[in-house]
C-alpha cells in the first residue's frame, strides 16, 4: 500500500468499496472489526501514532447520530474542540449549526467528524504523517456509519480525500463518488467567517445536499 497521503486516501476509498478490503486498516493485533462507534472510540482514543497524540488536550472522535445519513467531515479540531473533546463547538461550529438549521437539520440527525482527531499546534495544516495516521480511524467511522451522503468541508479535507491540489473554489459544488457514498464538497464554516462573500455559494451547496437527501427518501424537496 502506498504510504503517501494520496495512497492512503486511495486505499480508504477502495476499502469502502469492498468490506473485506477494510482489513487494510485493521489495528495491529486486532483481527475483529469494531462493531460500534463506542467500541471504535475505546480502541483508538489513546492513539499516539503521530506527535499530536502527545500534545492534545482531548481526542476529538466525532459526534452525532451513529446511523446518520449525512456525514460532515472537516479538517481538524481547533482550540475549543481540543478543550471540549467535541468537533465544531467554536465559532465555526456555531455557524455550522445555523447552516444546518437553514436546511432543517440538526446535530441529532447527522454525524460530524474530522480528518484529524487531535489539534495541530496553532491550527496549522495537517502534516502528511498526521493525516496518514488518522485516515484509518476515519475509514472505520465511515464503515460503521455507512452514510449515503458525505459533506466534505474545506480545502484540506477535500484535497486529502480526493487526492488533488485543485483549489476549493473549483472542487465545491460538485458531487464525487466516495466508496458507497456520494460526497459533496463545500467551504469550511471557518472560511465563511473570514470570507462572508462565500456564504452565497455555500448556501447553494447546502440546498443541493438537502435536495439529494430528500430525493433519497422519495420526497419532493422544498429547497
N, C-alpha and C positions, 0 to 999 in steps of 0.2 A: 504493500500500500504506500502511495506517495505521502511523505510526511510534511509536504508543504501545506500552507493553508488551503490552497486551491485543491490539492489532492485530498485533504481531509473533508472539505465541503463536498467534493465529488463522491467520496466514499459514503458520506452521510446520506446523500440523495439516493445512491444505489442501495444502501441499506434499507431505506424507507420503501423502496420499490419491491423488496423481497425480504420477507420475515427472516428466513434462515441467515441472510447476509448480516443481520443485526449482530451476529456473533463477532463481527469486526470490532464491536465496541464493548465486548464482554469485559468487565473488570477482572484484573489478574486474580486467578484462583477462584473465580466465581463462574460457574457454568450456567446456573439457573438465572433466568432474567428476573428483574424486579417485576412484581405483579401489580404494583400500585405506585402512585406518586409519593405517598408517605414512605413506602419501603425504599424507593429510589433515594429520597431525601436522607433517610437513615444511612444509606450506603455511602453517599458522596459528600455529606455536608462538612466533613472534616478534611476534604481534599486539600492536598499540598503538592499537586503535580507541577505547579509553577510558583514563582516567588510571591504572587498575590495572596496565596494561601497563608503567608506568614505576616502579611501587613493588614489584612482585612479586620474590621470590627465584627461583621456578621457575614455569613454565607447567604447570598440572596438567591434563593432557589427559584421562586416563582409563586404566583398566587392566582386564585380564581377557581372556576368550575372545572373539576377533573374530567368532565365529559363535554367540555366546551366544543362548539362547532367552529369557533373562530379563535385562533391563537395569535396574539400580538407578540412580536419579537423585536426587542430593542437592542442596543449596543452593550451597555454595561451599567452597573449601579453607580450612582453618584454619591455625594456626601450624605444626603438624607436617607438614601436607600441603604447605605452601608451601616448607618446608625440604627435604623429600624429593622433591617433584615427583610425588607419587602420592596419589590420593584415599583418604580413610578409613584413615589409618595411626596416628592418635592414639587416645585412649581410646574415642571413638565408633566408630572403625574396629575396635578390638579387640572391642567389644560386637557390632558387625555380624558379625564372623567367628563369634562364638559363636551368634548368631541363625541364620546360615546353616547352621552345623553341626547345630543343633537340627532343621532340616528336611532334613538330609542333602544339603547343597550346600556348595560351597566356591568360592573365587575363580577356580579353573581352569574352572569351568562357567558362570560368569556374567560380566557386564561392569558396571563401576561408573564413573559419570561425574557431573558436577555441572552445574548451570545456568551458573555462572561458572567460568572456568578459572584465575582469579587471585584471590588472597586480598584481601578488603576489609580496610582498616585496622581493627584491634581487633575483627575478626569482625562488624562491623556488617552490617545488612541491605543487600542489593544496591540500588543506585540504579537508576532506570528506564533510564538511558542505558547502564549496565553490563550489565544483563540483555538489553537490545536488541542490544548488540554481540556478546554470546555466544550468543544463541539460534540464529543461523545455523550456528555451529560444532556445537552440539548437534544441530541438524536433520541435518547431514551425518553425524554419528555414528550417529544412528538409521537414516538411509537405508542406510548401509553395513552395519550390524549386522542390520537388519531383524528385530528380536526379536518373537516372538509376544506376549510379556508385558513390561510395564514396571512396576516398583515405584517409585512416587514417594514419597520420604521427606521428610516435614516440611512445615510450613506454607508457607514461602516458595516452595519448588519447586512444590507443589501449586497454590497461588494463581496463580503466574505461568503455569503450563501450562494451567490450567483457566479462566483469566481470571475470577477470582472473589475476593471478600473473605470468603467463607464460612470460619468457623473450622475448624481442622484436626480438631477433635473431631467435626464433622459431615461432613467430607469423607472421613475414614478409614473403612476397612472397606467401601468401595464400589468397583465396577468402572466404568470410563469408556472410551468409545471414543476412541482417540488414533491417528489415521491407520489403519494396518493392524494396530495393536497394541491389546491390552486392557491398560488401566492401572489398577492398584490403588494407593490412597493409604494410607500408614501413617505412624506417628510417626517422626521422625528419631531415630537412636540417641542423639544428644547430649541430646535432650529426655527420653529414658528415663533417662539418668544423673541428670538433675535431678528427674525425677518417676517414681520407681520404681513407683508405683501404676498407671502406664500400661502397664507391661510385659505385663499380662494381655491387654489389648486388642491390643497389638502381636503377641503370640503367636497370637491368633486370626486376625489378618490374614495372618501368615506361613503358617499352616496352610492358609488359603484359597488363598494363592498356590501352595503346593505341590500342593494338590488339583487346581487348574486345570492346572498343569504336567503332572501325572500323567494327567489326562484327555486332554490334548493328545497324549500318547503312547499313548493307548488302553489304559491300565492302571489297575487299582484302586489307590487310594491308602491308605496306612496311617495317614494323617493325617485 
